[in-house]
Amino acid sequence: MIIVLLLILPLFASLLLFTGKLGKQSKNFAFVTSLVVFAISMVAGYAFTFANNKVLSLDLNLKQLLDIDIILKLDAVSLIMILLTTLLVPVIIASTDKKEQRTHNFYALILLMQMALIGVFTASEMILFYIFWELALIPIFFITALWGGESRKKISVKFLIYTVVGSFAMLIAILYLYTLTPAPHSFSFESFYQLKLPYSVQVPVFLAFFLAFAIKIPLFPFHSWQVETYNVSPVQGSMLLAGIMLKMGLYGMIRFILPICPDVVAGGSLIFLPLILFGVIYGAVIAITQPNLKKLIAFASLSHVGIIALGLLSNNHYGIEGAVLQMFSHGVNVVGFFLCYYMIVKRTNTDKISDLGGIASAAPKFATIFLIIVLANVALPLTNSFVGEFLILLGVFQFNKLIAIIAGLTIILGAVYMLKMYQKIMYGEKSVATESFSDLTTGEILLFVPIIVSIFLVGIFPSFILQLLAP
């Protein structure tokens, strides 16, 4: 019942918003709906832990009607991703400015995307997973194409083509694996997990899934859509993309690549890990030289998610555990970063770092909050990223010491571009753009509360998530 509510409530709210009958109350309705969904996800978390980490499941047998079996399950990894999704969506909705006159369709698309993301994280049947996977693409495409900046239509189509190509490769792999399941064939995850594929079969299956997930994450060299799409999207669209949607690719690696292609992961990771590591370094180096704040966030995100992928493909307890923890932390941190960006652009009408400066003296509250988020992004101890990155590096070290050492050094690059950026924006002489910069209002501070609480809660008490993941 909990899983059904998590899906049905945002779906029905989205359909109601599409009618346009709520008018000026569209934002309030969407926000309240998202809060209720978050409350339900908290109940799901309580039910899951109260049941001693027993998987919550829903199995609707529709074989006679549709020849499919709808299987929805909520385990530890699903729960963490759902908590991330339902935590961030209210923040994203609340961050929209009334002056921007977002229409009812904008909020409807956000809730529709939330429903699809929850579907991805709870589906336990391959075709159902694929339907939700594709459905999640539609809202963000229209959000970018209709409310984005310059060249939004061209960039939206590029993003669409990239993701559809990856999705098609995944669909071929799914259909092929379906034919290998024992008769009567099944699309359930369990039937796929029980397949003992020879290495020669695992290789093309791995490549098909990896292509789909590498594009969605994105990983180098499938990343060229990312910076353009983040840059042209409205900031709420960028939050959805970076904070939640890219986690679909990492989640897919956990669900499919690791259990279905274990031999390729064990033997072939030495081929892919150096490529991913290069992407981590590439993203960090470009971020250091980036003159625009939003593009800096995009390249920083490229570097951070590469570290998470390294942890997953290290294929050991520490690496995978740290990666899942970091998936949650990265989502929180990057949305917090985009919120800070949004506050700056609203007040200055520019995101060019060289045009900013001296903000800290005029806005001490904002400077403090921004500093916390910057330090979380550089994995300072007692912040949420520290434990995740430490476990990832420990896992990678067990797999390959050289790769782990190089990956560890990239954290220094992260500190360089983050602190350099903060220094230029917050200190020094005021510029023309920042001379009338005002501090955060009470409402704006409230937007940051769930972000800051999550940063310190996970940083100081990571055991809650780690205990969930242990089984």
C-alpha positions, 0 to 999 in steps of 0.5 A, a space after each residue: 500500500 505504501 508503494 502504491 501511494 508513493 506512485 499514485 499520489 504524485 501521478 494524480 496530482 500531476 494530472 490535476 495540475 495539467 488541467 489548469 483548474 488550480 490556477 494561481 494555487 498550482 505551486 502551493 498544491 504541488 508543494 503540499 503534495 510533495 510534502 505528503 509524498 515525503 511524509 509517506 516515504 518517511 513512513 516507508 522508511 520506518 516500516 522498513 526498519 521496523 520490519 528488520 530490513 525486510 523487503 516491502 513488496 507489491 505483486 499485481 498479477 496481470 498476466 491474463 489481462 496484459 501478459 505482464 506481472 507488475 512487481 514493485 519492491 522497496 529494499 534498502 537501496 530503493 528506500 535511500 533513493 526514494 528518500 533522496 527524491 522525496 526530500 529534494 522535490 519539495 525544495 525544488 518546487 519551493 525554490 521557484 520564484 513567483 515573479 517567474 510566473 511558472 505555469 501549472 504545467 511546470 509543476 505538473 511535469 515535476 510531479 510526473 517526473 517524481 512519480 517516474 523516478 519512484 517507479 524506477 527505484 521500486 520496479 522489480 520487473 524489467 519492462 516495468 523498469 524500462 517504462 518508468 526509465 523512459 517516462 522519467 525522460 519526458 518531463 525533463 525534456 519539456 522542462 528544458 525545451 519550454 522553460 530553458 535558455 538560449 538554444 534550448 530546443 536544439 540542446 533538448 533534442 541532443 539530450 533526447 537523442 543521447 538518452 534514447 540511444 542508450 535506452 535502446 541498447 538497454 532494451 535490446 539487452 533486456 529482450 535478449 536476456 528474457 529469451 534466456 530465462 527458463 520457460 515460461 519466460 519472465 521479465 522479473 529481476 530475480 529470473 534475470 539474476 538466476 541466469 548463469 551467463 558465460 563470459 562471452 554473453 556477459 560482455 555484450 550485455 555489460 556493454 549494452 547496459 553500461 552504455 545506457 547508464 554511462 550516458 544517464 550518469 554521465 560518465 566520460 566520454 558520454 558526457 557532452 550533453 550534460 554541461 549544455 543541458 545543465 546550463 540551458 535548463 531552468 535551475 529547477 530542471 538542473 536540480 532534477 537532473 543533477 540531484 536525482 535523475 543521474 542517480 538512475 544510471 548509478 542505480 541501474 549499475 547496482 541492479 543489473 551490471 553487478 549481479 548479471 555480469 559479475 565476471 566482466 565486472 571482476 575481470 574487465 573493471 581494469 579497462 573501464 576504471 582508468 577511463 572513468 578516472 580520467 573523466 574524474 580528473 577531466 571534470 575537476 581540471 575543467 572546473 578549475 578553469 571555468 569562468 561561469 558558476 553554473 558550468 563549474 557546477 556541471 563539471 564538478 558534478 561530472 567529477 563527483 559522479 565518476 568517483 561514485 562509479 569507481 566505487 561501484 565497479 570496485 565490486 566490493 563491500 566498501 566500494 558499493 556501500 560508500 557509493 550508495 551513501 555518496 549517491 544520497 550525499 551528492 544529490 543533496 549537495 548539488 541541489 544545495 549548490 544550485 540553490 546558492 547559484 540561484 540566489 546569486 543570479 537572482 540578485 546579480 543577473 550574472 553567473 560570471 565569477 569574475 563579475 562577482 565579489 565581496 558578497 560575504 560582507 553584505 550577506 553573512 547568512 548566505 556566506 555561511 550557508 554557502 560555505 557549509 555546502 562548499 565544504 560538504 562538496 569537498 568532503 570535509 570531515 563531519 559532512 555527508 560526503 566524507 564517509 562516502 568518499 572514504 569508503 569508496 577510496 577504501 573499496 577502490 584501494 582493495 581493488 587496485 592501489 594505483 587507481 585509488 591513489 590517483 582518485 584520492 589526489 583528485 579530491 585535492 583538485 576538488 578543494 582547489 576549484 571549490 575554495 577558489 570559486 568561493 574566495 572570488 565570489 564571497 571576498 574581495 572588493 564588491 563589483 557593480 553586480 554585487 554592490 546592492 546584494 541583499 542577505 537571505 530572507 527567512 523564506 530563503 533560509 528555510 529552503 536550505 534547512 533540509 539541505 544543511 540538516 542532511 549534510 550534518 545528519 549523514 556526516 555525523 550519523 552515517 550509521 543509519 544508512 550504512 546499517 540499512 545497506 549492510 544486509 
